[in-house]
Amino acid sequence: MKKNHKRILALVCALTIVLGLAACAKEDGTTASGDTANTENTTNTADTSSSDGAAENSESAGNTVTLDGVTWEFQQDEYKLCCYWPSPDEFFDNYVLKGIEGFEADFGQEVEYAVGTEWTQNVENQTVEALAAQGYDCFMIFGADTAGANGLYEELYNAGCQVINYGGLVNDPQESALTLASDVYVQAYESTKKLIEYMGEEGTIINVLENLGDVNTVKRQQGVEDAVAEYPNVSICQTVADIKTVDEGYTKVSDAITANPDVTGIIATGGTASKGVANALSDYYATKSDATHIFAATQDQSTEVMNGIAAGYIDHTIGQNGYGMGYISNVLLMYLKDGWVPQNWGEHIDTGMVVINKDNMETYQEEIEAVTNEIVSTIETDILKQG
Amino acid sequence: MSKVTNEARQTNRPAGKQLSPLKRFFMEPYSSAVVAIVLLLAVFSISTDSFLSQYNLFNLSRTASIYAFIAAAQLMVAVIGGMNLAVGAVGSLSTVLMGEMMQNYGWGTVPTVIVTILVGGICGVINGFLINKLKLQPFVITLAMSFVYNGISVGISHGMPYELNEGFDALGRQQVGPTSMLFILMVIMVVVLLIFFRYLRVGRDVLAVGGNATAAALSGIKVDRVNILCNTASCMFAAIAALLWASRSGSATSTTGSDWMLYSFAICAIGGIRLNGGNFTAIGFFCGAWILTMIRNGLTMMNVDIYYEQAFLGVIILLAVSLESLRLKMAEQMK
């Protein structure tokens, strides 16, 4: 290839990269890793004619917002709100993002969000730091690493930002103002008790856990074991753990079912492990001609799990209030920015749960939104105080 | 002459002195993998009731078969002294494209399978072309391309799972006599690879390039073409593995392939395939896939302490590969 040809080729390649990056970048100059949830509401004076339930009876004017007859007054016209989720996942897209969209419609604020490329604290730190450098100062963050997230939160506080941790607990001491998440212990405990009811209060259970180094997994394991301890005729025949991917969960659960041919129930208390359980059970019933029903309880509302409930091989799943996490976190951040402070620093606000089975799989979202409205109504009385 | 390694043939033994069949076996590079399989089989079947159950053997055969296809993706570049760090990323991209074609475009199973494998092939052509033209290490190129393929995969899917065509899971779940359809596919694949490397000129050219690329080029072999061919085959195997995995699990998500890279290297290494190129042993490769599958399965069957499971896994793999070191010492003494 001649020298000139090489130069032209290099120029074309460079132009392609530049044009490609320009096309990927958004018009408002925010990160390429996420789109704004609702670009229709660009200012807090916009009409809140959203299709989401809570927005129907709301209106906002200037920095005053009226929702269901309740008036909210905020000091600023615009808040630099930002949400981070560690990696692409349907729970975020289908639930948390819906909550953010509901908030945007109700409060007329715009929320930027970013989704990490991989579930690591390193990627989370880099992305959030870049967003902070762009001027965002109110963050709702799912801590990718329950130990490492606190370092990021502390750093953001030192830079004058407000932080809400959501989705899961992080290790003590808490460096975020509040945590909005389900009570994983209660969920695991209640889910196990319900599973044992199906089993007729006797038999053996396979307990499926995720990352053993995660404080949430430890609490879930405790919840399952405490519930089982209340029933003398029920025992855990095997615990499988350290499941980081759906495929790993699928393989390990398949092996555990084979190792325990007389097992009566199976419980998964993490979202990824639950998808693995769903795939493993689907495979089990399809390939084992003499398969008997194994009672199964899972976590979260993934497609795999919901398909399992519809098909009858999963008996229930514990639905988390992702909508509430997305909605309430942003309301709290606006308060915090206005100078309100938590009544108890680092307090865990339980966003609630709903047991989803074949009977309510079409209607459970209404129950979740009712819980959200209840929590929002207690912000000034139970969660925050004037600073 | 075939370049398939056979240390026994290369040994300078005095004329007329014949080795016993057992000694001849231990001169073969795959013998340590066979011994490891026998030992693992003995340990796991003695220590657990269900390991040799028909259903577990069926499951084992399916998992080992898919691992073999994943390892074949690495094997095809390892034989020329290369590597493919994008094995999992191509698997992820293939899974997502397959899901898109089935769920969002309503394509039938056959055209979807063909296009998915072709897409895998295109990924391999791109890898091979870049390695040839940029004259950079395969490590760098395939690492960079793994980010590209993963990024496209996640960008298209947003982490959402796909619904597969009805009946697509039959291949991954079908039982054939005492074994699975996937196992039969695995055997066919290993036999095809054996014929390719032992009896076809192009296969011998590949091994020659892996043995010494400069010498191969001087003898008239087009090294660049071999490089592209091997990278293409590598990514096509990754795409096939993705199809088989989706067929077995009944689900297609972008997270498929996230742990394939390490497995692909491990199976080749355990099976006695030198990662710096130039050799292929069909039996070793076959055994490598089974060893890794049996260890993981056996640990769950034995209900080992969950907190130490990774440590057990590492120790058993180490013991299995240590047999190769022992075999080499024995082979040296026999010389």
Interface residues (C-beta under 8 A of the other chain):
Chain A: S87 P88 D89 E90 F92 D93 T117 L209 L212 Q238 T239 V240 A241 D242 K244 T245 V246 D247 E248 Y250 T251 K252 S254 D255 A256 T258 A259 N260 P261 K275 A278 N279 S282 D283 A286 T287 K288 S302 T303 E304
Chain B: T48 S50 S53 Y55 N56 F58 N59 T63 N150 G151 V154 S157 H158 G159 M160 P161 E163 D169 R173 Q175 W245 R248 S249 G250 S251 T253 S254 T255 T256 S258 D259 R296 N297 T300 M301 N303 I306 Y307 E309 Q310
